[in-house]
């Protein structure tokens, strides 16, 4: 048997082995290639509107002055700030705001009385991109007694 025949047989064997999972898997959702079972490949985007969000953290001092916060102000990397503070606050988790407030008052020279999360939502519509400003999430929430 020549080297060319051996290589061709090897290639055919590899191609045939790719079909083995399709033949052996009998699941109801398995209709095409085996990797299409995972949503990452088959249906990566759920049906519905396409939306994206941007978040901005703002520190409010006891005197009422505001300043934008960065990950360095909280002492975290940008991804860690998102997963530890920004995303939980956007879902209404008050413990994330309390944790960030305590951490900033421990680390920084300026005291912070409140942290505000401002959110912009971008939606894909027929005419282009619509931008909505969502209500700000403030921790700690302003109570009627302190709002006077």
N, C-alpha and C positions, 0 to 999 in steps of 0.2 A: 504494500500500500504506500502511495507516495505522500510526501509531506503536505501537498495541496489537498489531497483527499482527507487526511487527518484533520487539518484545520477546518475544512468545510464541515466535517462531521461534528467537530467540537462546536462550531457556531450553530449548527442545527440543534444540537443537544441543549445549548443555552437558551435558544429561542423556544424550544419545546418545554423547558422547565418554567418559563414565564407563564405558560398556560395552565400549569398544574394547580395553582391556587384557585383559578376560575372553575376548573372541573371539580375540585374537591370541596369547595365551599357551597353550601346549599341554602344560605340565608335568603330571606325574602327580599332584602334590600340589595343584594348582590346581583347586579344585572350586567355590569361591564367589567372593567379591569379591577383587580383586587384592591388597589389603593383608593378607589373611589368610595369605599365604605366610610372613610374619614371625611368629616365635613370640610376640613381644610382644602380638600380637592374637589369634592362633589358639589357642595352648596356652601361656599365660603361666606356668602352674604345672605343673611336671612331676608325674606321678602319684606318690603316696607320702605319707608323713606330713608334716604341716605343722609346721615347726620355726622357732624364732627364738632367737638367741643374744645374751647381754649379756656384756661383758668388763669386767674391772676390773684395772688394773695396780697392783701394790703394790711399793714399794721397801723393801729390807731393808738396814739399815746393818751395818757390821762387828760392832757390839755386839749385833745381833739385834733392834733395834727396827724396827717396821714403820710405814709411812705410805702412804696411798693417793696415787697419782700422778694428776695432771691433765695436760692438754696443755701448760699453761704451764710445768710442771716440766721438760718435755723440750724446750721452746722451739719447739713446733709448733702448728699449728691442730688442732682436734679431728678433722676429716676426714683431715688429713695423718698424725696419730698413728695413726689406724685403718689407713690404707693402708700406712704405712711400718713400724709396729711391731706393733700388736695383731693384725691379720689374719695377717701372716707368722708371728708367734710361735704363733698358734693352729694353724697348719698344720705346726709343727715346725721352722721356719726359725731356726736358732740365730744366724745373722748379724744378724738384726733385733734380737735381745736384746743382742748384743754392741755393736751400733751405738748403741742407746739407753743402755746402761750407760756407754759411753765419753762420749757426749754429756752425760749428766747429771753425770758426775764433772768434766767440763770447765766446765759452765755453773753448777752449783750450789755453794753453800758446804759442804753436807753430802756426805760420801762415801757411795756406794751400793755394796754388795758383791754384791747379787743383785736381780733383778727377777722378780717372780712374776705370772703371768697367771692370774686366776681367771675361770672361765667358768660361766655358768648357761645351761642349755638349757631352753627352754619348748616343750612339745609339745602339740598339740591332740589330745585323746582324747575318747571318747564322753561321759565324765563331766565334762569341762571342760578345764582346762589343768593339765598336769603339769609340775613344775619339778624338774630334775635338776641337781646340782652335779657338773660334770665334773672329772677330776683336774687339779690346777694344773700349769702349765708354768713351770719355774724356769730362769732363765739367770743365771749359769752354773749348771749342775746341781750339786747337792751330791754330792761324792765321798765314799766311805766314810772316807777319812782326815780330811776336814774335818768330818764329821758327828759325830765323837767329842766 
